[in-house]
Amino acid sequence: MTTQDIKNAKEHIASLQDNREVYLNGKQVEDPTTHPAFAQAISTAASLYDFQAHPDNADLMTFKSPTSGRRVNRAWQMPTSYEELVQRRRALVTWAEQHGGFMGRSPDHLASAITGQIMGLEVFEAYDPARAKAYWDYYVYARDNDIFLTYVIINPQTDRSKAVGEQDDDTPMVKIVDEDAEGVTVRGAKMLGTSSIMANEIFVAHLQPLQPSEEDYAISFAVPMDISGLKVVSRKSYEQHAVSEFDNPMAARYDENDAIMFFDDVKVPWDRIFVHRSPDMCRAQFHETPGHIFQNYQAQIRLSVKLKFLVGLARHVAETIGTITIPSVVDTLGRMAAQACSVETMLHGMEAKGHQRGEYFVPDRHALYSAQTLTQELYPEMINTIRELAGGAVIMLPSSAEDFADPGLAKIIKQTQVSADGKSDVERVKLLKLVWDVIGSEFGGRHTQYEMFYAGAQFVVRGHSFRSYDWDGSKGLVGTILDRYDLSSSLSKGQRSAAE
């Protein structure tokens, strides 16, 4: 790594030009940083580092590592107070604003997850001091080099009616197949590998519950993306299939990609293994440390920006097609604005209700899960609302930017693409192409699916809400009223005697 004070785009792109095995359309990709399926998304992600390195942004976006002295992104910061938590959130909001909240696995996501787990290092120390030391050393390495991490923590969808160890064929799932003095060999797949093509390293863990007997699957580790035996099997690239940036502005630049990560007898050294053959610790590393809180707190920060983007898009649509003064449209936009503001306000509530956990300050767990419960339903609702506001406007669009190059077609476009707010025909088409890429294209469909399920199925998130709510306090309020009266207080003296 360079000794430059703050990581920038050039450094990050250079770090991706390694020997990683990425497969797309039946072929191995030689260099993802220049391939038409990935290059623009990688450039977009790398630009985040240029943003943090800019002199005007450095104090907001970075802090000085206590070990190396290098300034690194605030996502690696372990806040010790409410004020530091808010300072950290402001940096993450600003980063999310650079991509409109559409990069779900931007570098601050996994940095937040790892940092949250390290804030509960005592859980690892109680489990195994050697694994705790390995994890601490890895955190210091990742923080001081400001690396881009992604993760895979879910098994491929096989037979969901059976536990991991009950599958007829368990070969698709990452499991321990050998170990020796040097490390552990793993084989199998994990999903979804989002942003793996632009990440430096992959963090592997097991978020789904494991049975006590399923020790072969109970492992957590981190390895470089170019480690021998790791294969990245990419889904279809929306970037590669974008007609142009004008026609598919989101897919052309913000397709962070998803992939199956297949570990073909990957040898993981002991100093990169954080949980080893412990189903209970696989759960504890997320839920007994602040890890699960911080990774999902970051996700809500990003999503609050994305919802604000959707509200702005909806307002643009209403102004462009001339419905902004219709009372029902004003009502719809007012509701959307209130919904977006409520999520942002819930972020502040998580912080205000936060608490000290040892030396660190942690957001409120239930406030976080409450926000997740609401936003899983809210995102697709907002997408559908924009569909209703846009109507046929997003369908009656030119086939591509090339239509404007034909004088005859350009004349027809000018006559039919008329805006109420003074936009030219080109500006109107540009806006509505953006709208369609967000709500109706493959890229847009993937994002709706992502926001509905990135935190798990809705019943899983609601289960977190159920388990973390203050039921004693809630039931106690009912008891306060119930304890103030009884049957006898509503009967006459004679009735009380008869009742007794």
The 8 nearest C-alpha neighbors of each residue, nearest first, counted from 0:
[[1, 2, 144, 10, 14, 3, 6, 11],
 [0, 2, 3, 10, 6, 4, 144, 5],
 [1, 3, 4, 0, 69, 5, 6, 144],
 [2, 4, 1, 5, 6, 69, 7, 0],
 [3, 5, 69, 70, 2, 6, 52, 1],
 [6, 4, 52, 70, 3, 7, 71, 69],
 [5, 7, 48, 10, 52, 4, 3, 145],
 [6, 8, 48, 49, 10, 9, 52, 5],
 [9, 7, 45, 11, 49, 48, 46, 10],
 [10, 8, 12, 11, 7, 13, 45, 49],
 [11, 9, 13, 8, 7, 12, 14, 6],
 [10, 12, 14, 8, 13, 9, 45, 7],
 [11, 13, 15, 14, 9, 10, 8, 45],
 [14, 12, 10, 11, 15, 16, 9, 17],
 [13, 15, 11, 12, 16, 10, 17, 199],
 [16, 14, 12, 13, 17, 199, 11, 197],
 [17, 15, 13, 14, 30, 12, 32, 18],
 [16, 18, 15, 19, 225, 14, 30, 13],
 [17, 19, 225, 20, 16, 226, 224, 29],
 [20, 18, 225, 224, 17, 21, 226, 229],
 [21, 19, 230, 231, 18, 22, 27, 229],
 [20, 22, 231, 28, 27, 232, 230, 19],
 [23, 21, 27, 232, 26, 28, 233, 231],
 [22, 24, 25, 26, 233, 27, 232, 28],
 [25, 23, 26, 22, 235, 233, 27, 234],
 [24, 26, 23, 22, 27, 232, 28, 233],
 [27, 25, 22, 23, 24, 28, 21, 29],
 [26, 28, 22, 21, 29, 23, 20, 25],
 [29, 27, 21, 30, 22, 31, 26, 23],
 [28, 30, 27, 31, 21, 34, 20, 18],
 [29, 31, 32, 28, 33, 34, 16, 17],
 [32, 30, 34, 33, 37, 28, 38, 29],
 [33, 31, 38, 30, 34, 41, 37, 12],
 [34, 32, 38, 31, 30, 35, 37, 39],
 [33, 35, 31, 38, 36, 37, 32, 30],
 [36, 34, 239, 37, 38, 33, 238, 39],
 [35, 37, 239, 34, 238, 236, 38, 237],
 [36, 38, 40, 35, 34, 31, 39, 41],
 [37, 39, 32, 33, 41, 34, 40, 35],
 [40, 38, 42, 252, 41, 37, 43, 251],
 [41, 39, 252, 43, 253, 42, 37, 38],
 [40, 42, 44, 38, 43, 39, 197, 45],
 [41, 43, 39, 45, 40, 44, 46, 38],
 [44, 42, 40, 46, 41, 45, 39, 252],
 [45, 43, 41, 46, 42, 47, 40, 105],
 [44, 46, 8, 42, 47, 43, 48, 41],
 [47, 45, 49, 43, 48, 44, 8, 42],
 [48, 46, 50, 45, 49, 44, 51, 94],
 [47, 49, 7, 51, 8, 46, 50, 45],
 [50, 48, 7, 46, 52, 8, 47, 51],
 [49, 51, 47, 48, 53, 52, 46, 56],
 [52, 50, 48, 57, 60, 49, 53, 56],
 [51, 53, 49, 5, 50, 57, 7, 48],
 [52, 54, 56, 50, 55, 51, 57, 49],
 [55, 53, 57, 56, 52, 58, 51, 50],
 [54, 56, 53, 57, 58, 59, 52, 51],
 [57, 55, 53, 59, 54, 51, 58, 60],
 [56, 58, 60, 54, 51, 59, 61, 52],
 [59, 57, 60, 61, 56, 62, 55, 54],
 [60, 58, 56, 57, 90, 61, 89, 86],
 [59, 61, 90, 57, 51, 58, 72, 73],
 [62, 60, 72, 73, 71, 57, 58, 70],
 [63, 61, 70, 71, 73, 64, 72, 58],
 [62, 64, 70, 68, 69, 65, 71, 61],
 [63, 65, 68, 66, 69, 67, 70, 143],
 [64, 66, 68, 67, 63, 69, 143, 62],
 [67, 65, 64, 68, 143, 139, 69, 63],
 [68, 66, 69, 64, 65, 143, 63, 70],
 [67, 69, 64, 63, 66, 65, 70, 143],
 [70, 68, 67, 4, 63, 64, 71, 143],
 [69, 71, 63, 62, 5, 61, 64, 4],
 [72, 70, 61, 62, 145, 69, 63, 5],
 [71, 73, 61, 74, 60, 75, 62, 145],
 [72, 74, 61, 76, 75, 87, 60, 62],
 [73, 75, 107, 72, 111, 76, 110, 87],
 [76, 74, 73, 110, 114, 142, 72, 111],
 [75, 77, 73, 74, 78, 114, 87, 62],
 [76, 78, 79, 75, 114, 359, 118, 115],
 [79, 77, 83, 84, 80, 360, 359, 76],
 [78, 80, 359, 360, 358, 77, 83, 81],
 [81, 79, 360, 83, 82, 78, 84, 359],
 [80, 82, 84, 83, 360, 85, 350, 79],
 [81, 83, 85, 80, 84, 86, 78, 79],
 [82, 84, 86, 78, 80, 85, 81, 87],
 [85, 83, 81, 87, 78, 86, 82, 88],
 [86, 84, 88, 82, 87, 83, 89, 81],
 [87, 85, 83, 89, 84, 88, 82, 90],
 [86, 88, 84, 90, 85, 89, 73, 83],
 [89, 87, 85, 91, 90, 86, 92, 84],
 [88, 90, 92, 86, 91, 87, 93, 85],
 [89, 91, 60, 93, 87, 88, 92, 59],
 [92, 90, 88, 94, 93, 89, 95, 87],
 [93, 91, 95, 89, 94, 90, 88, 300],
 [92, 94, 96, 90, 91, 95, 89, 97],
 [93, 95, 91, 96, 97, 92, 90, 47],
 [96, 94, 100, 92, 97, 93, 301, 98],
 [95, 97, 99, 93, 94, 98, 92, 100],
 [96, 98, 95, 94, 99, 93, 47, 100],
 [99, 97, 100, 96, 95, 101, 102, 253],
 [98, 100, 96, 305, 101, 97, 95, 308],
 [99, 101, 305, 95, 301, 98, 304, 102],
 [100, 102, 99, 98, 103, 305, 253, 446],
 [103, 101, 105, 104, 100, 255, 98, 253],
 [102, 104, 105, 101, 100, 298, 301, 108],
 [105, 103, 102, 108, 194, 106, 193, 149],
 [104, 106, 102, 107, 103, 108, 44, 194],
 [107, 105, 147, 108, 148, 109, 104, 110],
 [108, 106, 110, 74, 105, 109, 111, 91],
 [109, 107, 111, 110, 106, 104, 105, 294],
 [110, 108, 112, 111, 148, 107, 149, 113],
 [109, 111, 107, 113, 108, 112, 75, 74],
 [110, 112, 114, 109, 108, 294, 74, 293],
 [113, 111, 294, 109, 290, 115, 114, 110],
 [114, 112, 116, 110, 115, 111, 109, 117],
 [115, 113, 117, 111, 116, 112, 75, 110],
 [114, 116, 290, 289, 118, 112, 293, 113],
 [117, 115, 290, 113, 288, 119, 118, 114],
 [116, 118, 120, 114, 119, 115, 113, 135],
 [119, 117, 115, 116, 120, 114, 289, 288],
 [120, 118, 288, 117, 116, 121, 122, 289],
 [119, 121, 117, 123, 122, 118, 124, 131],
 [120, 122, 124, 123, 119, 125, 131, 118],
 [123, 121, 120, 125, 124, 119, 126, 288],
 [122, 124, 131, 126, 120, 121, 125, 127],
 [125, 123, 128, 121, 131, 127, 126, 122],
 [126, 124, 122, 123, 127, 121, 128, 131],
 [125, 127, 123, 124, 122, 128, 280, 131],
 [128, 126, 124, 130, 129, 125, 123, 131],
 [129, 127, 124, 131, 130, 132, 126, 125],
 [128, 130, 132, 131, 127, 133, 124, 273],
 [129, 131, 273, 133, 127, 132, 128, 134],
 [132, 130, 128, 123, 134, 124, 129, 133],
 [133, 131, 135, 129, 134, 130, 136, 128],
 [134, 132, 270, 130, 136, 131, 135, 137],
 [133, 135, 137, 131, 132, 136, 273, 138],
 [136, 134, 138, 132, 137, 133, 131, 139],
 [135, 137, 139, 133, 134, 138, 132, 140],
 [138, 136, 140, 134, 135, 139, 141, 133],
 [137, 139, 141, 135, 140, 136, 142, 134],
 [138, 140, 142, 136, 137, 141, 143, 135],
 [139, 141, 137, 143, 138, 142, 144, 136],
 [142, 140, 138, 146, 144, 139, 143, 145],
 [143, 141, 145, 139, 144, 140, 138, 75],
 [142, 144, 140, 145, 141, 139, 67, 64],
 [143, 145, 146, 141, 142, 140, 0, 71],
 [146, 144, 142, 143, 71, 141, 147, 72],
 [147, 145, 144, 141, 148, 199, 142, 200],
 [146, 148, 198, 106, 199, 200, 145, 149],
 [149, 147, 200, 198, 109, 201, 199, 146],
 [148, 150, 201, 109, 195, 202, 198, 194],
 [151, 149, 202, 201, 203, 192, 152, 148],
 [150, 152, 203, 190, 192, 189, 153, 191],
 [151, 153, 204, 205, 206, 203, 150, 189],
 [154, 152, 190, 189, 151, 205, 206, 207],
 [153, 155, 189, 172, 190, 156, 152, 188],
 [156, 154, 190, 189, 157, 153, 188, 172],
 [157, 155, 154, 158, 159, 153, 190, 171],
 [156, 158, 159, 155, 166, 154, 171, 161],
 [159, 157, 160, 161, 156, 166, 162, 167],
 [160, 158, 161, 157, 156, 162, 163, 166],
 [159, 161, 158, 162, 157, 166, 165, 163],
 [162, 160, 159, 165, 158, 166, 163, 164],
 [161, 163, 165, 164, 166, 160, 159, 209],
 [164, 162, 165, 166, 161, 209, 169, 213],
 [163, 165, 162, 166, 213, 169, 161, 212],
 [164, 166, 162, 163, 161, 167, 169, 168],
 [167, 165, 168, 169, 164, 163, 161, 162],
 [166, 168, 165, 169, 164, 158, 161, 170],
 [167, 169, 166, 170, 171, 165, 157, 172],
 [170, 168, 166, 171, 172, 167, 164, 163],
 [169, 171, 172, 168, 187, 173, 186, 188],
 [172, 170, 187, 188, 169, 173, 155, 168],
 [173, 171, 187, 188, 170, 169, 154, 174],
 [174, 172, 187, 188, 186, 185, 216, 189],
 [175, 173, 216, 215, 185, 186, 172, 176],
 [174, 176, 185, 215, 177, 184, 216, 186],
 [175, 177, 185, 184, 174, 186, 178, 215],
 [178, 176, 184, 175, 183, 179, 185, 182],
 [177, 179, 183, 182, 184, 180, 176, 181],
 [180, 178, 181, 182, 183, 177, 184, 269],
 [179, 181, 182, 178, 269, 183, 268, 177],
 [182, 180, 179, 268, 269, 183, 178, 267],
 [181, 183, 268, 269, 267, 179, 178, 180],
 [182, 184, 178, 267, 266, 177, 268, 185],
 [185, 183, 266, 177, 265, 264, 176, 178],
 [186, 184, 175, 264, 265, 174, 176, 173],
 [185, 187, 264, 262, 173, 263, 174, 265],
 [186, 188, 173, 172, 171, 262, 261, 170],
 [189, 187, 261, 172, 173, 171, 260, 262],
 [188, 190, 154, 260, 151, 155, 153, 259],
 [191, 189, 259, 151, 192, 153, 155, 154],
 [190, 192, 258, 193, 259, 257, 151, 189],
 [191, 193, 258, 257, 195, 190, 151, 259],
 [192, 194, 257, 195, 191, 256, 258, 104],
 [195, 193, 255, 196, 197, 256, 104, 198],
 [196, 194, 198, 192, 197, 193, 149, 201],
 [195, 197, 194, 198, 31, 256, 21, 37],
 [198, 196, 195, 194, 41, 15, 199, 44],
 [199, 197, 147, 195, 148, 200, 196, 149],
 [198, 200, 147, 224, 148, 223, 146, 15],
 [199, 201, 223, 224, 148, 222, 198, 149],
 [200, 202, 149, 150, 221, 222, 148, 224],
 [201, 203, 221, 150, 220, 149, 151, 204],
 [204, 202, 151, 220, 219, 150, 152, 221],
 [203, 205, 219, 152, 218, 206, 151, 220],
 [206, 204, 152, 207, 281, 153, 217, 219],
 [205, 207, 152, 153, 282, 204, 208, 281],
 [206, 208, 205, 209, 153, 152, 282, 154],
 [209, 207, 206, 210, 282, 205, 278, 281],
 [210, 208, 278, 213, 207, 211, 163, 217],
 [209, 211, 213, 212, 278, 208, 162, 164],
 [212, 210, 213, 278, 209, 214, 279, 277],
 [211, 213, 210, 214, 164, 209, 278, 215],
 [214, 212, 210, 211, 215, 216, 164, 209],
 [213, 215, 276, 217, 216, 212, 277, 278],
 [214, 216, 175, 174, 213, 217, 276, 218],
 [217, 215, 174, 214, 213, 218, 175, 173],
 [218, 216, 276, 214, 278, 277, 215, 275],
 [217, 219, 275, 274, 276, 216, 204, 220],
 [218, 220, 204, 274, 273, 203, 272, 275],
 [219, 221, 272, 203, 271, 273, 202, 204],
 [222, 220, 202, 201, 271, 203, 200, 272],
 [221, 223, 200, 201, 224, 226, 202, 220],
 [224, 222, 200, 225, 226, 199, 201, 221],
 [223, 225, 200, 226, 19, 199, 201, 222],
 [224, 226, 19, 18, 223, 227, 17, 20],
 [227, 225, 223, 224, 229, 228, 222, 19],
 [226, 228, 229, 225, 265, 266, 19, 263],
 [227, 229, 263, 265, 262, 264, 230, 226],
 [230, 228, 262, 227, 261, 226, 263, 265],
 [229, 231, 261, 20, 260, 21, 232, 228],
 [230, 232, 21, 260, 22, 20, 233, 259],
 [233, 231, 22, 259, 258, 21, 230, 260],
 [234, 232, 258, 23, 22, 231, 257, 259],
 [233, 235, 258, 257, 236, 232, 256, 23],
 [236, 234, 237, 233, 23, 24, 256, 239],
 [235, 237, 238, 239, 36, 234, 240, 256],
 [238, 236, 240, 239, 250, 241, 235, 442],
 [239, 237, 251, 250, 241, 236, 36, 240],
 [238, 240, 36, 236, 237, 35, 241, 37],
 [241, 239, 237, 238, 242, 236, 36, 251],
 [240, 242, 238, 243, 247, 251, 239, 237],
 [241, 243, 246, 240, 247, 244, 399, 245],
 [244, 242, 246, 245, 241, 247, 251, 248],
 [243, 245, 248, 247, 251, 246, 242, 241],
 [244, 246, 243, 248, 247, 429, 400, 432],
 [245, 247, 243, 244, 432, 242, 399, 248],
 [248, 246, 244, 241, 250, 249, 245, 251],
 [247, 249, 244, 251, 245, 250, 433, 246],
 [250, 248, 253, 251, 252, 247, 436, 433],
 [249, 251, 238, 254, 247, 237, 252, 253],
 [250, 252, 238, 248, 244, 249, 241, 247],
 [253, 251, 40, 39, 250, 249, 254, 43],
 [252, 254, 40, 249, 250, 255, 251, 102],
 [255, 253, 250, 256, 40, 238, 252, 237],
 [254, 256, 194, 253, 40, 102, 193, 257],
 [257, 255, 254, 194, 193, 236, 258, 234],
 [258, 256, 193, 192, 191, 234, 233, 194],
 [259, 257, 233, 192, 232, 191, 234, 231],
 [258, 260, 232, 190, 191, 192, 231, 189],
 [261, 259, 231, 189, 188, 230, 192, 258],
 [262, 260, 188, 230, 187, 229, 263, 259],
 [261, 263, 229, 186, 187, 265, 264, 228],
 [262, 264, 228, 186, 265, 229, 261, 187],
 [265, 263, 186, 185, 184, 262, 228, 266],
 [264, 266, 228, 184, 185, 263, 262, 267],
 [265, 267, 184, 183, 264, 268, 182, 185],
 [266, 268, 183, 182, 184, 265, 269, 271],
 [269, 267, 182, 270, 271, 181, 183, 266],
 [268, 270, 182, 272, 271, 181, 267, 183],
 [269, 271, 133, 268, 272, 130, 134, 273],
 [270, 272, 269, 220, 268, 221, 133, 273],
 [273, 271, 220, 269, 270, 274, 219, 130],
 [272, 274, 130, 219, 220, 134, 133, 271],
 [275, 273, 219, 218, 272, 130, 277, 280],
 [274, 276, 218, 277, 217, 273, 219, 272],
 [277, 275, 214, 217, 218, 215, 278, 274],
 [276, 278, 280, 217, 279, 275, 214, 281],
 [279, 277, 217, 281, 209, 280, 211, 214],
 [278, 280, 282, 281, 277, 283, 211, 209],
 [279, 281, 283, 282, 277, 278, 284, 274],
 [282, 280, 278, 279, 283, 284, 205, 217],
 [283, 281, 280, 279, 284, 285, 286, 206],
 [282, 284, 280, 287, 286, 285, 281, 279],
 [283, 285, 282, 281, 288, 280, 286, 287],
 [286, 284, 291, 290, 283, 282, 288, 287],
 [285, 287, 283, 288, 291, 284, 282, 290],
 [288, 286, 283, 285, 284, 289, 122, 119],
 [287, 289, 119, 116, 290, 286, 285, 284],
 [290, 288, 115, 292, 116, 291, 293, 119],
 [291, 289, 115, 116, 285, 112, 288, 293],
 [292, 290, 285, 294, 293, 289, 286, 295],
 [291, 293, 289, 290, 295, 294, 296, 364],
 [292, 294, 296, 290, 115, 295, 111, 291],
 [295, 293, 112, 111, 297, 291, 296, 292],
 [294, 296, 298, 297, 292, 293, 299, 291],
 [295, 297, 293, 299, 298, 294, 292, 300],
 [296, 298, 300, 295, 294, 299, 108, 293],
 [299, 297, 295, 301, 296, 300, 302, 294],
 [298, 300, 302, 296, 301, 297, 303, 295],
 [301, 299, 297, 303, 298, 302, 92, 296],
 [300, 302, 100, 298, 299, 304, 303, 95],
 [301, 303, 305, 299, 304, 300, 100, 298],
 [302, 304, 306, 300, 305, 301, 343, 299],
 [303, 305, 307, 302, 301, 100, 306, 99],
 [306, 304, 100, 302, 308, 307, 99, 303],
 [307, 305, 309, 308, 303, 304, 339, 302],
 [306, 308, 304, 310, 305, 309, 339, 311],
 [307, 309, 305, 311, 306, 310, 99, 312],
 [310, 308, 312, 306, 311, 307, 313, 305],
 [309, 311, 313, 307, 312, 308, 335, 336],
 [310, 312, 308, 314, 309, 313, 315, 307],
 [311, 313, 309, 315, 310, 314, 308, 316],
 [314, 312, 310, 316, 311, 315, 385, 309],
 [313, 315, 311, 317, 316, 312, 318, 310],
 [316, 314, 312, 318, 313, 317, 319, 311],
 [317, 315, 313, 319, 314, 318, 320, 389],
 [316, 318, 323, 322, 314, 315, 319, 320],
 [319, 317, 321, 315, 323, 316, 320, 420],
 [320, 318, 418, 316, 419, 420, 321, 317],
 [319, 321, 317, 419, 318, 418, 322, 316],
 [322, 320, 419, 318, 319, 323, 317, 420],
 [321, 323, 317, 325, 324, 320, 318, 328],
 [322, 324, 317, 318, 325, 321, 328, 329],
 [325, 323, 322, 326, 329, 328, 321, 318],
 [324, 326, 328, 322, 327, 323, 329, 321],
 [327, 325, 329, 328, 330, 324, 323, 331],
 [326, 328, 330, 329, 325, 331, 324, 332],
 [329, 327, 331, 330, 325, 326, 332, 323],
 [328, 330, 326, 332, 331, 327, 333, 325],
 [329, 331, 327, 333, 328, 332, 326, 334],
 [332, 330, 328, 334, 333, 329, 327, 335],
 [333, 331, 335, 329, 334, 330, 336, 328],
 [332, 334, 330, 336, 331, 335, 329, 337],
 [333, 335, 337, 331, 332, 336, 338, 330],
 [336, 334, 332, 338, 337, 333, 339, 310],
 [335, 337, 333, 339, 334, 338, 332, 340],
 [338, 336, 340, 334, 335, 339, 341, 333],
 [337, 339, 335, 341, 336, 340, 334, 342],
 [340, 338, 336, 342, 341, 337, 306, 307],
 [339, 341, 343, 337, 338, 342, 344, 336],
 [342, 340, 344, 338, 339, 343, 337, 345],
 [343, 341, 345, 344, 339, 340, 303, 346],
 [342, 344, 340, 346, 345, 341, 303, 339],
 [343, 345, 341, 347, 346, 342, 340, 348],
 [344, 346, 348, 342, 347, 343, 341, 349],
 [347, 345, 349, 343, 344, 348, 342, 350],
 [346, 348, 344, 350, 345, 349, 351, 343],
 [347, 349, 345, 351, 350, 346, 352, 344],
 [350, 348, 363, 362, 346, 366, 352, 347],
 [349, 351, 353, 362, 347, 348, 352, 346],
 [350, 352, 348, 353, 349, 347, 81, 362],
 [353, 351, 349, 350, 363, 348, 354, 362],
 [354, 352, 362, 363, 350, 361, 351, 349],
 [355, 353, 361, 360, 356, 352, 362, 363],
 [354, 356, 360, 359, 357, 361, 358, 353],
 [357, 355, 359, 360, 358, 354, 361, 118],
 [356, 358, 359, 355, 360, 118, 79, 119],
 [357, 359, 79, 356, 355, 360, 80, 78],
 [360, 358, 79, 356, 357, 355, 78, 361],
 [359, 361, 355, 79, 80, 354, 78, 356],
 [360, 362, 353, 354, 355, 359, 363, 356],
 [363, 361, 353, 350, 349, 364, 354, 352],
 [362, 364, 353, 349, 352, 366, 365, 367],
 [365, 363, 367, 366, 362, 292, 368, 467],
 [364, 366, 368, 367, 467, 468, 363, 369],
 [365, 367, 369, 349, 363, 364, 368, 370],
 [368, 366, 365, 364, 370, 369, 349, 371],
 [367, 369, 371, 365, 464, 370, 366, 372],
 [370, 368, 366, 372, 367, 371, 365, 464],
 [369, 371, 373, 367, 368, 372, 374, 366],
 [372, 370, 368, 374, 373, 369, 375, 367],
 [371, 373, 369, 370, 375, 374, 460, 461],
 [372, 374, 370, 371, 375, 376, 377, 369],
 [375, 373, 377, 371, 376, 372, 378, 370],
 [376, 374, 451, 373, 377, 372, 371, 378],
 [375, 377, 374, 373, 378, 379, 380, 451],
 [376, 378, 374, 380, 375, 379, 373, 381],
 [377, 379, 381, 380, 376, 374, 375, 382],
 [380, 378, 382, 381, 377, 447, 383, 376],
 [379, 381, 377, 383, 378, 382, 384, 376],
 [382, 380, 384, 378, 383, 379, 377, 385],
 [381, 383, 379, 385, 384, 380, 438, 378],
 [382, 384, 386, 380, 381, 385, 379, 387],
 [383, 385, 381, 387, 386, 382, 380, 388],
 [384, 386, 388, 382, 387, 383, 313, 389],
 [387, 385, 383, 389, 384, 388, 390, 382],
 [388, 386, 384, 385, 390, 389, 383, 382],
 [387, 389, 385, 386, 390, 384, 317, 316],
 [390, 388, 386, 387, 392, 385, 316, 391],
 [391, 389, 387, 392, 388, 386, 393, 394],
 [390, 392, 394, 393, 389, 395, 386, 387],
 [393, 391, 394, 390, 395, 389, 431, 396],
 [392, 394, 391, 431, 395, 435, 396, 389],
 [393, 395, 391, 392, 396, 390, 435, 397],
 [396, 394, 392, 393, 391, 397, 416, 415],
 [397, 395, 394, 393, 398, 428, 392, 432],
 [398, 396, 399, 402, 395, 400, 412, 428],
 [397, 399, 396, 402, 400, 401, 246, 395],
 [400, 398, 401, 397, 402, 246, 242, 243],
 [399, 401, 402, 403, 246, 245, 398, 397],
 [400, 402, 399, 403, 404, 405, 398, 397],
 [403, 401, 404, 400, 405, 399, 408, 409],
 [402, 404, 409, 401, 405, 400, 408, 406],
 [405, 403, 401, 402, 406, 409, 400, 408],
 [404, 406, 408, 403, 407, 402, 409, 401],
 [407, 405, 409, 408, 410, 404, 403, 402],
 [408, 406, 410, 409, 405, 411, 403, 412],
 [407, 409, 411, 410, 405, 406, 402, 412],
 [408, 410, 403, 406, 412, 407, 411, 405],
 [411, 409, 413, 407, 408, 412, 406, 414],
 [412, 410, 408, 414, 413, 409, 415, 407],
 [411, 413, 409, 415, 414, 410, 416, 408],
 [412, 414, 410, 424, 411, 416, 415, 409],
 [413, 415, 411, 412, 416, 410, 417, 424],
 [416, 414, 412, 413, 417, 411, 424, 410],
 [415, 417, 424, 413, 412, 414, 418, 427],
 [418, 416, 415, 424, 414, 419, 413, 423],
 [419, 417, 319, 420, 422, 320, 421, 427],
 [418, 420, 321, 319, 320, 421, 318, 417],
 [421, 419, 319, 418, 422, 318, 321, 320],
 [422, 420, 418, 419, 423, 319, 417, 427],
 [423, 421, 418, 426, 420, 427, 424, 319],
 [424, 422, 426, 425, 427, 421, 418, 417],
 [423, 425, 416, 427, 413, 426, 417, 428],
 [426, 424, 428, 423, 427, 429, 422, 413],
 [427, 425, 429, 423, 424, 428, 422, 430],
 [426, 428, 424, 430, 429, 425, 422, 423],
 [429, 427, 431, 425, 430, 426, 432, 424],
 [428, 430, 426, 432, 427, 431, 425, 433],
 [431, 429, 433, 427, 428, 432, 426, 434],
 [430, 432, 434, 428, 433, 393, 429, 435],
 [431, 433, 435, 429, 434, 430, 246, 428],
 [434, 432, 430, 436, 431, 435, 248, 437],
 [435, 433, 431, 437, 432, 436, 438, 430],
 [436, 434, 439, 438, 432, 437, 433, 393],
 [435, 437, 440, 433, 434, 443, 438, 439],
 [436, 438, 443, 434, 435, 439, 433, 440],
 [439, 437, 443, 435, 436, 382, 434, 440],
 [440, 438, 435, 443, 436, 444, 437, 441],
 [439, 441, 436, 443, 442, 444, 435, 438],
 [442, 440, 444, 443, 445, 439, 237, 436],
 [441, 443, 440, 445, 444, 250, 237, 436],
 [444, 442, 437, 438, 440, 446, 441, 445],
 [445, 443, 441, 447, 446, 442, 440, 439],
 [444, 446, 448, 442, 443, 447, 449, 441],
 [447, 445, 449, 443, 448, 444, 450, 442],
 [446, 448, 444, 450, 449, 445, 379, 451],
 [449, 447, 445, 451, 446, 450, 452, 444],
 [448, 450, 446, 453, 452, 447, 451, 445],
 [451, 449, 447, 452, 448, 453, 446, 375],
 [450, 452, 375, 448, 449, 447, 453, 376],
 [451, 453, 455, 449, 454, 456, 450, 448],
 [454, 452, 449, 455, 450, 451, 456, 448],
 [455, 453, 452, 460, 456, 295, 371, 451],
 [456, 454, 452, 453, 459, 457, 460, 451],
 [455, 457, 459, 458, 452, 460, 454, 451],
 [456, 458, 460, 459, 461, 455, 372, 375],
 [457, 459, 461, 456, 460, 462, 455, 463],
 [460, 458, 462, 456, 457, 461, 455, 463],
 [459, 461, 463, 457, 462, 458, 372, 464],
 [462, 460, 464, 458, 463, 459, 372, 465],
 [461, 463, 465, 459, 460, 464, 458, 466],
 [464, 462, 460, 466, 461, 465, 467, 368],
 [463, 465, 461, 368, 462, 467, 466, 365],
 [466, 464, 462, 463, 468, 467, 461, 365],
 [465, 467, 463, 464, 468, 462, 365, 461],
 [466, 468, 365, 464, 465, 463, 469, 364],
 [467, 469, 470, 465, 365, 466, 464, 463],
 [470, 468, 472, 471, 473, 467, 365, 466],
 [469, 471, 473, 472, 468, 474, 475, 467],
 [472, 470, 474, 473, 469, 475, 476, 468],
 [471, 473, 475, 470, 469, 474, 476, 477],
 [474, 472, 470, 475, 476, 471, 469, 477],
 [475, 473, 477, 471, 476, 472, 470, 478],
 [474, 476, 478, 472, 473, 477, 471, 479],
 [477, 475, 479, 478, 474, 473, 472, 480],
 [476, 478, 474, 475, 479, 480, 481, 473],
 [477, 479, 475, 481, 476, 480, 482, 474],
 [480, 478, 476, 477, 482, 481, 475, 483],
 [479, 481, 478, 482, 477, 483, 476, 484],
 [482, 480, 478, 483, 479, 484, 477, 485],
 [483, 481, 480, 479, 484, 478, 485, 477],
 [484, 482, 481, 480, 479, 485, 478, 488],
 [485, 483, 482, 481, 488, 486, 480, 487],
 [484, 486, 487, 488, 483, 482, 489, 481],
 [485, 487, 488, 489, 490, 484, 495, 498],
 [486, 488, 490, 489, 485, 495, 491, 484],
 [489, 487, 486, 485, 490, 484, 491, 495],
 [488, 490, 487, 486, 491, 485, 484, 495],
 [491, 489, 487, 494, 495, 488, 492, 486],
 [490, 492, 494, 493, 495, 489, 487, 488],
 [491, 493, 495, 494, 496, 490, 487, 497],
 [494, 492, 496, 491, 495, 497, 490, 498],
 [493, 495, 491, 497, 496, 490, 492, 498],
 [496, 494, 498, 492, 497, 493, 490, 487],
 [495, 497, 499, 493, 494, 498, 492, 491],
 [498, 496, 494, 495, 499, 493, 492, 491],
 [497, 499, 495, 496, 494, 487, 493, 490],
 [498, 496, 497, 495, 494, 487, 493, 486]]
